[in-house]
Amino acid sequence: MNGSDLHVKSDTGKVYVRIFGELMPLDDVPAFTDADFREAINELLRPEQVKRFDRALELDFALEIEGVSRFRGNLFQQRGHAQAVFRVIPFEIRSMEELQLPEACFEFIERPRGLVLVTGPAGSGKSTSLAAMIDRVNKSQKLHIVTVEDPIEFVHDDHVALINQRELDVDTLSFANALKYVLRQDPDVILVGEMRDLETIHLAITAAETGHLVFATLHTVDALQTVDRIVDVFPQHQQQQIRMQLSVNLLGVISQTLVKRKDGRGRIAAYEVLNATSAVRNLIRENKTYQIGSIIQTGSKQKMQTLDQSLAKLVESGFVDIQEARSKAKDPAEFNRIVNVGTKNVAPGGGGQTPRIAPPPILNNMDETANGTEPKPQPGPVRGQPWRQGYNREG
């Protein structure tokens, strides 16, 4: 049925499936009792997992049905009845091109060190995007990749790279524990399934600082909130130090959400992209993150884009209906402005639909310096004209 999630509700004996974001009941499934469900679950899980659930009343686990799929499962209890939700994890890892990941992602995976964060609400495809990036590294670079996950979702085989995947409560006792010792395991690339607490966040930043490429996820809705969330986790007296570390080690933030396709063939991801240019690093260091939004808005040359700009591109390309895209936009008024006027002729952050006078074509050919942040001035008659004075370094 191309479903993404399966919900089993034992108190009513019903099963539901989520298809393209919508939850639907399966009416042809025979009714079952709570005892039937517990018996089936006991067959699926290892004895130690059953004991852990009985003790904690919560359990994350992975399940593989040969020839069908892998599943990420969560077992929980409500009103005294055990319930379960299963997320489909395909055996096949989709490529970065298939997922239409932003251009910046192709640059991030080539960097020798730094922190890359993939964020978004639950069920927005973060694991799928990370798996595609790890798979590309695995098939193209002679490196050692270590992942720490809860549970292991996509299974990677060794290709050009060597890859070790560690599962919480099976191979390690905690994310923090795994990250403490991973530096002694000669890794080049580290994947942290989820940065849940202060210690894990601090160790992930430290791993990037010690010369490793670190990928991690956070449940935040945009790039700006991601930076603030990381800093705010720490006590007040540590926040300036963390800002300094983050400003030096952050490579970028990919924030994504899924939107229904117009042709009914599933969902497609829209991405907000923050590339940590020198200007962005400076704003993080000086605690002026509220200005990052405007840099993303005007940072197309540094391969940045806002979520609303990404949604507008999907509408213009014919992939997504405008009403569906508008429902996912951060700022519907800004989204309407981008769609109606066009991203090239709209003054960033302006109200209404007043187009900006387009600059001469010479601007579109500006070279960039080695760090990709500062345009070099071009020779020609346009230099020194008044309109050029309005462009900042990130221009």
C-alpha positions in Angstrom: 0.0 0.0 0.0 3.1 2.3 0.0 2.5 2.9 3.7 5.2 4.5 5.9 3.9 3.5 9.4 1.8 0.7 10.8 -0.2 1.3 14.1 -1.4 -1.7 16.1 -4.0 -0.8 18.8 -4.6 -3.8 21.0 -7.4 -2.4 23.2 -9.7 -2.1 20.2 -8.1 -4.8 18.1 -7.6 -2.5 15.1 -4.8 -1.7 12.8 -4.1 1.6 11.0 -1.6 2.5 8.3 -0.2 5.9 7.3 -0.1 6.4 3.6 1.4 9.6 2.2 1.0 11.3 5.6 -2.7 10.3 6.2 -3.7 7.6 8.7 -6.3 5.1 7.5 -7.9 2.1 9.3 -7.4 -1.4 7.8 -10.9 -2.9 7.9 -10.0 -6.3 6.6 -7.7 -7.2 9.5 -9.3 -9.8 11.9 -10.0 -8.4 15.4 -7.5 -9.5 18.1 -7.2 -9.2 21.9 -4.5 -7.7 24.1 -3.3 -11.3 25.0 -3.0 -12.1 21.3 -0.9 -9.0 20.7 1.4 -9.7 23.7 1.9 -13.3 22.5 2.9 -12.1 19.0 5.2 -9.4 20.4 7.0 -12.0 22.7 7.7 -14.0 19.6 9.2 -11.0 17.7 11.4 -9.7 20.5 14.4 -11.1 22.3 13.8 -12.1 26.0 15.9 -9.2 27.3 13.9 -6.8 25.2 10.6 -8.1 26.7 12.1 -7.7 30.2 13.2 -4.2 29.4 9.7 -3.2 28.1 8.0 -4.7 31.2 10.4 -2.7 33.4 10.4 0.7 31.5 7.0 0.4 29.6 8.8 1.8 26.6 10.9 0.1 23.9 12.6 1.1 20.7 13.7 -1.9 18.5 14.5 -2.9 14.9 12.9 -5.8 13.1 13.7 -7.4 9.8 11.4 -9.6 7.8 13.4 -11.3 5.1 12.3 -10.4 1.6 9.9 -7.7 2.9 11.5 -4.8 4.7 13.2 -3.6 7.8 11.1 -1.9 10.5 11.8 0.5 13.3 9.4 -0.4 16.1 8.2 1.4 19.2 6.4 -0.5 21.9 4.5 1.5 24.5 1.6 1.2 26.9 -1.7 3.2 27.1 -4.6 2.6 29.5 -2.9 -0.7 30.6 -2.7 -2.1 27.0 0.5 -2.6 25.0 0.5 -0.8 21.6 3.1 -0.7 18.8 4.0 1.5 15.9 6.2 0.3 13.1 8.1 2.6 10.6 9.1 1.0 7.3 12.8 1.1 6.6 13.4 -0.1 3.0 16.4 -2.4 2.3 17.4 -0.2 -0.7 19.1 3.1 0.2 18.0 5.8 -2.3 20.7 7.9 -3.8 21.2 11.6 -3.1 20.1 12.4 -6.7 16.9 10.4 -6.3 16.0 12.3 -3.2 17.0 15.6 -4.9 19.1 16.6 -1.9 20.4 20.2 -2.0 23.7 21.0 -3.7 25.2 21.9 -0.4 24.9 18.3 0.8 27.3 17.1 -2.0 29.8 19.6 -0.7 29.3 18.7 3.0 30.2 15.0 2.5 33.5 16.0 0.8 34.7 18.0 3.8 37.3 16.4 6.1 35.9 17.7 9.4 33.0 19.6 10.9 29.4 19.2 12.0 26.4 18.7 9.7 22.9 18.7 11.2 19.8 17.3 9.5 16.7 18.5 11.2 12.9 18.5 10.8 9.8 17.2 12.5 9.3 13.5 13.2 8.6 11.6 10.0 10.1 14.2 7.7 12.7 11.8 6.1 15.8 12.8 8.1 17.0 9.2 8.4 16.5 8.7 4.7 18.6 11.8 3.8 21.4 10.8 6.2 21.4 7.3 4.9 21.9 8.6 1.3 24.8 10.8 2.4 26.5 8.0 4.4 26.0 5.6 1.4 27.7 8.1 -0.9 30.7 8.4 1.4 30.7 4.6 1.8 30.9 4.1 -1.9 33.3 6.8 -2.8 35.9 7.4 -0.1 38.4 5.2 1.7 37.3 6.1 5.2 36.1 4.5 8.5 32.5 5.3 9.3 31.0 4.7 12.7 27.3 5.1 13.4 25.5 5.2 16.8 21.7 4.7 16.4 18.6 3.8 18.4 17.8 1.4 16.8 19.9 0.7 13.6 17.7 1.7 10.7 19.3 1.5 7.3 21.9 -1.3 7.1 25.1 -0.4 5.2 27.5 -3.0 3.8 31.2 -2.2 3.4 32.0 -0.8 0.0 35.0 1.5 -0.5 34.8 2.5 3.1 34.7 0.5 6.3 31.5 1.0 8.3 30.6 -0.1 11.8 27.0 0.4 13.1 26.4 0.4 16.8 22.9 0.1 18.3 21.8 1.5 21.7 21.3 -1.1 24.4 22.8 -3.8 22.2 26.2 -2.6 21.3 26.5 0.4 23.6 24.8 1.7 26.7 24.2 5.3 25.6 24.9 7.8 22.9 27.3 9.7 25.3 29.1 6.5 26.1 29.6 5.6 22.5 30.9 9.1 21.6 33.3 9.1 24.5 35.1 6.0 23.1 34.6 6.5 19.4 37.6 8.8 19.1 39.8 5.8 20.0 38.3 3.7 17.2 40.1 5.7 14.4 36.9 7.0 12.7 36.8 9.5 9.9 33.0 10.0 9.7 30.7 9.7 12.7 26.9 9.5 12.5 24.9 10.3 15.7 21.4 9.0 15.3 19.9 11.7 17.6 21.4 14.5 19.8 19.1 14.1 22.8 20.8 15.7 25.7 23.5 18.1 26.8 26.3 15.5 27.0 25.6 14.0 23.6 25.5 17.4 22.0 28.8 18.5 23.7 30.5 15.3 22.6 29.3 15.6 19.0 30.7 19.1 18.8 33.9 17.9 20.4 34.2 15.1 17.9 33.9 17.6 15.0 36.5 19.8 16.8 39.0 17.0 16.9 39.1 16.5 13.2 36.1 14.3 12.3 33.1 14.7 10.0 30.1 14.4 12.2 26.5 14.0 11.0 23.6 14.3 13.5 19.9 14.9 13.7 17.7 17.2 15.8 13.9 17.7 16.1 13.8 21.4 15.2 11.8 23.0 12.4 14.4 25.3 10.8 18.0 26.2 10.8 17.7 29.3 13.1 15.9 27.3 15.8 18.6 24.5 15.5 21.4 26.8 16.4 19.4 28.3 19.3 18.4 24.9 20.6 22.0 23.6 20.8 23.1 26.7 22.7 20.1 26.8 25.0 20.6 23.3 26.2 23.7 24.4 28.1 23.8 26.3 31.4 24.2 30.1 31.0 27.9 30.1 32.0 28.8 27.7 29.2 26.8 29.2 26.4 29.4 31.6 25.1 32.0 28.8 25.0 29.5 26.6 23.0 28.8 29.5 20.6 32.5 29.7 20.0 32.8 25.9 19.4 29.7 25.8 17.2 30.8 28.8 15.1 34.1 27.1 14.4 32.9 23.6 13.7 29.4 23.9 12.1 29.4 23.2 8.4 25.7 23.5 7.8 22.1 22.7 8.7 19.7 20.9 6.4 16.1 21.3 7.6 13.4 19.4 5.8 9.7 18.7 5.6 7.7 16.4 3.3 5.0 17.7 1.0 2.4 15.7 -1.0 3.2 15.4 -4.7 0.6 16.8 -7.2 0.6 13.5 -9.2 -0.4 11.5 -6.1 2.8 9.4 -6.3 3.8 10.0 -2.7 5.7 12.9 -1.0 8.7 15.0 -1.9 11.0 16.8 0.5 11.4 20.6 0.7 14.7 21.7 2.2 15.9 24.8 4.1 19.7 25.0 3.8 22.1 27.0 6.0 25.7 27.0 4.9 28.1 28.1 7.6 29.9 31.0 5.8 32.1 33.4 7.7 29.2 35.8 8.1 27.1 33.0 9.7 29.9 32.0 12.0 30.3 35.5 13.1 26.6 35.9 13.9 26.7 32.6 16.0 29.8 33.8 17.9 28.2 37.2 18.7 24.8 35.8 19.7 23.0 37.5 16.8 21.4 34.4 15.4 18.2 36.3 14.7 20.0 37.8 11.7 20.7 34.3 10.1 17.3 34.2 8.4 18.1 37.2 6.2 21.5 35.6 5.2 19.8 32.4 4.2 17.3 34.4 2.2 20.0 36.2 0.2 22.5 33.4 0.1 21.7 31.5 -3.1 25.3 31.9 -4.3 26.5 30.0 -1.2 23.8 27.3 -2.0 21.5 28.5 0.8 17.7 28.7 0.6 14.8 29.1 2.9 12.0 26.6 3.2 9.6 28.9 1.5 12.0 29.4 -1.4 12.3 25.6 -1.7 8.5 25.1 -1.7 8.1 27.8 -4.3 10.6 26.0 -6.6 8.6 22.7 -6.2 5.4 24.6 -7.2 7.1 26.2 -10.2 8.5 22.8 -11.2 5.0 21.3 -11.2 5.8 18.8 -8.4 3.5 20.2 -5.7 0.1 21.9 -5.7 0.3 25.6 -4.5 -2.3 25.0 -1.7 -0.3 22.1 -0.3 2.9 24.0 -0.4 1.4 27.0 1.3 0.1 24.8 4.1 3.8 23.8 4.8 5.3 27.3 4.5 6.8 29.0 7.5 5.5 32.4 6.4 2.5 32.0 3.9 2.6 35.7 3.0 6.3 35.4 2.1 5.7 32.2 0.2 2.9 33.9 -1.8 5.3 36.8 -2.6 8.0 34.5 -3.9 5.6 32.5 -6.0 3.8 35.6 -7.5 6.8 37.8 -8.2 9.6 35.2 -8.6 12.7 34.8 -6.4 15.0 36.7 -8.6 13.2 40.0 -8.7 11.9 40.2 -5.1 13.6 42.3 -2.4 14.4 39.9 0.5 12.3 40.5 3.6 10.1 43.2 1.8 6.4 43.4 2.3 3.9 43.3 -0.5 4.9 42.4 -4.1 7.2 45.2 -5.1 9.9 43.9 -7.5 13.4 45.1 -7.1 15.3 46.5 -10.1 17.4 43.6 -11.3 21.2 44.3 -11.2 23.3 44.2 -14.4 24.2 40.6 -15.6 27.8 41.1 -14.5 26.7 40.3 -10.9 25.7 36.8 -11.9 29.2 36.0 -12.9 30.9 37.0 -9.6 33.8 34.8 -8.7 34.0 33.5 -5.1 37.0 33.3 -2.8 38.3 29.9 -1.6 36.0 29.8 1.4 33.0 30.5 -0.8 31.8 33.5 1.2 33.1 36.7 -0.4 32.6 37.7 -4.0 35.5 39.3 -5.9 34.7 42.6 -7.6 34.4 42.3 -11.4 36.1 44.8 -13.7 33.7 46.7 -15.9 31.6 49.9 -16.1 29.2 48.8 -13.3 31.8 49.2 -10.5 31.1 52.2 -8.3 27.5 52.6 -9.4 25.1 53.5 -6.5 23.1 50.3 -6.6 26.3 48.2 -5.9 26.7 50.0 -2.5 23.6 48.2 -1.2 25.2 44.8 -1.5 26.9 43.4 1.6 29.7 40.8 1.7 27.3 37.9 1.3 25.6 39.9 -1.6 
